[in-house]
Amino acid sequence: MVDSLAMKKKRSRVVSGCAWVASVLCCGLCCSWVVGGGLYWVDIASGFLWAIVLASGVVGVGLCLVRRWGAVLVCVVGMGMGVYPIFAGRSLVVGDALIGEVVVRMGSWNIYPKNENWRQDLETLMDFGLDVIVIQEISPDMNRTIGRRGYLDGSEMPYWVKRDFVDGEVSPCLIISRYPLELIEVEAGDEMGAHQLMCVVEYPGKRFVAGLVHPFSPRTVDRWEAGNAAVVAHGRQIRRVAQETGLGVIVGADLNAGYGQVRGRELRKAGMRASKPILPVRWGSFPAGRSPLVRVQLDDLWVSDGVGVSSWETINIGVSDHRLVIAELVIRDGHL
């Protein structure tokens, strides 16, 4: 009898020890984003916070089954910390536009720099009836054909502004529109100015600012740091432009990072929020052809205060490994 009780106590201590190790580990992983801004691998792991939170939820259920309530509490606290940067600033659901409000249809897409089928993909984009499209990483041929040969002249989207290619620094990117665009000059002396692209869209009845954010992919520590610095510079420009123009701002972005990583946090510091709603649950945008379980939301349309969201979706088109983001955005603030 004594031996039996001793064995039960020993098993209980082992279970408790394992429960606490599991809960502390889950909590630590969920909170990794707090220090992710200064640590490369921790920030990369933060791109999969949603998976870490889900796994922690499974662990939490197991801890409930063995009735280790203290460990459960630690796990729940960690999950709350992990969920925060994923959901911060985002609307729970999209909201309907009110009568008389201006609704703009916009898209954001990384078209893939080696896309030899870009003409057909661009036609497909235009068939969606969008007002403005932000296109990242256009190919050299697309860059030359649109920039120098007037490819968009006479099309339904004849207006464009372009971020020029700078070898080793930035890829060429485009903003194209049905309506006239006025390029916003980069602030004098801004060393990161080559990364930036913003313009005023002369939308009928309500002007707004459209921009582009596309930093380096974090394949190495150096590229991660350079890309982070570029997003910080974008944030400064966004704040300056919003203050100077008083207009609503919409930025098409392929951050090469998830919402919980340092780049997403920097855009939120600039007063922007991701337009993707929390519900219904939608899977990530990259890599487009892979299982939803491994996709990360790198792509989105980020909006400032005064810009609402009445619809949001992603579509897999063309040869790109990114899904196209399409949103209907309600421009509530800004000058007429």
N, C-alpha and C positions, 0 to 999 in steps of 0.2 A: 504493500500500500504506500509506504513512504517512498519507495523507488519510483512508483507510478506518478506520484505527485511531483517528485523531483524532475522526472522526465517531462511532464507537462509544463512545468515552470521554465525548464531549459528551452523547450520548443517555443514557448511564448516569448522568451527573451530573444531568440533567434528571429522569430517573425517580426517582433518589434524593431529589432536592429535593421533588418532588411527593409521594413516599411519606412523607417526614418531615412535610410540611405537613399531609397527610391524617391521619396518626397523632396528631400533636399536637392537631389540631382535635378529633378524636374523643375523645381523652383529656380535653381540657378540657371538652367537653360532658358527658361521663360523670361528671366530678367537679364539675359545676356545683352540685349539691345542697349541697356543703360550705359555700358562701357564700350559699346560697339563702335562709337565714333573714333576711338583711338586705337583699336585693335583690328587688324585686317581680317583674320580668320573669324573672329567673333562677329564682326559686321556681316561677313558673308553668310555665316550661319543664321543670322537674324533675318535673312531673306526667306527662310523657311519657318518663321515663327508660327505660322498657322498650323504646320504639321507638328511642331513641338508642342503647341497648346493642345492639339487633338490627342497626341500620344500621352500627354500629362493627364488629360481627362480619363483615358483608359486606365492609367495607373491609379488615378483617384478612385475610380469605381472598384478596382481591386482592393484598395485600402479600406473602402467602406465594407467590403465583404468580410474582411478580417477584423473589422471594428477597431482600427487604429485611428481614432478620431483626431488626435493631435497631428499626425502625419497627413491626414486628409486636409486639415485646415491649412497646413503649410503648402500643400499641393494646390489648393484652391486660390490661395494668395498669389502663388506664382502664376497661375493661369490668368488671374486678373491683370497682373503686370504684363504678361505676354500679349494679351488681347488689346491693351490700351493703344500701342503705336499702330496696330493694324486698323483699328476702328476710329482713331482720333480724327475729328473734323468731318468725318463722312456722315451723310444722311442715312437714317435707318432704311428708308424707302424713298423712291422718287416721288415727287409731288406734281400734281396737275397744274398746268399754266392757267392763270385766270384770264378772263375775257379782256382783250386789249393789251395784254403783255406781249412783248416781242420774243419770239422763239427762234433761235438759230440752230440749224443742223450742222454739226461739225464732226470731222473725223480726224484720227491720228493714227499713223501707220509707219512702221519701219519697213520700207519696200525691199530691202536687201541690196547691198552694194554691187553684187555680182548678178543681178537680175537682168538677163538678156531679153526677158519677155515684158519689160516695163511698159511698153506702149499699150499692150492689151490690158495689163493690170491697171494702168492709169485710166483707160476707158471704162473698166469695171468700176473703179472708184467713182468716176463721174456719173455712172448710171444710178448711184444711190441717191442722187438729187441733193447732195450736200452743198451748203453755202460756202464753207471754208474747209480746206483739208491741210493738215500739217503732215509733211512727209519727211521722214528721217532717212538718212543714208542712201541717197540716190546714186545711181551708177555714174561713172565718168561719161558714158554715152548719153544718158538722160540729162546730165548736167550741161553738156555741150549743146544738145539738141534743143533744150528749152531755153537755156541762157543766151545762146548765140544765134540760133536759127529760127526763132519765133514759132516754135512748135505749138504753143498754146494760143497764138494769135487767131482770132476768129472762132475759138472754141467757146463752150458755155462757161468756162472758167478762165478768162483771158488775163486776169490780174495775178501777179506773183511777185514775191520777194524771196531772195535766196541767201543762205549762209554759204559763203565761198569755201572751197577746199583749201586747207593749209596743211601741207605735208607734215605728218607727225603730230598735228595738233587737233584739227577738226575735220570732219567729213562734210561734204556738201549736203545741204538740206533745203527744203522748200516750204513755203506757205503759198497755196494757190486759192483763188477766191472768185466768186461770181461778181463781187463788188470791188470798187477801187480800194487800193491799199496805199497807205502813207507810211513809208519806212521810218522808224524811230531811230535816231542816231545813237550810237553808243556813247556813253559819257567819256569825255576827253581824259586821256591818261589811264583808262582802264586796261590793264595788262591782259585781262581775260576777255576783252571785247570781241575777239574773233569767234568766241563760242556763242555769242548772243545774237538773237534775231527776234525782233518785235515790231509790230506795225499796228496802225489804227485802221480798222475796217469801217468803211463808209456804208454801214448797213442801213437800209431804208428805215427811217424813224428812230434809230438808236445806234449811235456809234459805240464801238467797243475796241479793246486791244486784244490782238491775237499774238501769241508768242510760241517759241519753240525751245525745248530743253532736251539736249542729247549729249550727255557726257560720255567719257571713255567707259568701256566695259572693264570691270575690275579683274582682269586676267592676271595682273601682277600687282604687287604692293605699290609700285610707282604709278601705274595706271589708275589704281584705286584712289590714291592721294590726289592725282591730277584731276580726275573726274569729280571728286568731292569738292576741290577748290573751284572747279567750273560751276558747280551747282550753287555754291556760296555766292559766286559772282552773279549768277542768274538771279538769285534772291535779292541782291542789292539793286539790280536793274528793275526788277518787278516792283519793289517798294518805291523806287524813285518815279517810275512811270505812272504807277497808280496814284501817287501823290500829286504829280504834276498835271496829269490829264483829268483826274476825277472820274475816269471811266472804269467799267467792269473789265476784268482781265481774265482771259482764257488761254491756257498754255497747253499745247500738245507735247507730251513728253514720253520718251523712252529713257527712263532713268538708269537702265541697266542695274536696277536695284528694286527691292520690294518696299512696301510702305513702312515696314519697321526698321529699315536701314537708315544710315545717317543722311542719305540724300533725300529721302522722303521727309525726314524731320526738318531738314534745311528749307524745303519748299513750304512746309507748314509754318516755319518761323517767318517766312516772307508774306504770310497772310493768305496762303493758298490752301485749298483742300481738294482731295481726290473726288472726282465726280461719281465714281463707282459706288453705288449704294451698298449697304450692308446686307439687305434682304431684297429679293431672294438671293441665295448664295450662288455666285457665279465663279467659275474656275479661272485660273490665271491665263495670261496672254502669251507666255513663252515657256518652252518651245511649242509652237502651234500644233505640230503633228504628233506630239507625245501624249501620253495618258494625262488626264486632268490632275491626277494625284501628284504629278511631279512638275506641273506648270506653276510659274511664278508671275504675279501681276507686275510686269515691268512697265507696261504701257497704260496711259490714261490721259484724260483731259482734266487738267487741274484748273480750278476756278477760284476767283476772289469772292469776298463778301458782296452780296447784291446780285450774284449770278446763281440761279436755281437750276435744278436738273429735273426734266420731265420724262426722259427716257434714257436708257443706257444699255448697250449691248456690245458684244465682240463677235466678229465674223472671220472665219478662216478663208482667205482668198489668195489666189496667185501662188507664187513659189516661195514667198517669204516664210521665215520661221517665226514670225510674229503675227498675232491676230490683229485685225483692224478693230479699233475702238470707234464706235459711233454713238453720239449723244445728242439729244435735243436739250438745249440750254436756254434758260429764261433770263434775259437781260433786264434786270429790274432797276439797276443804278446806272448813272452815267449821263453825260450831256446829250441833248437831242441834236 
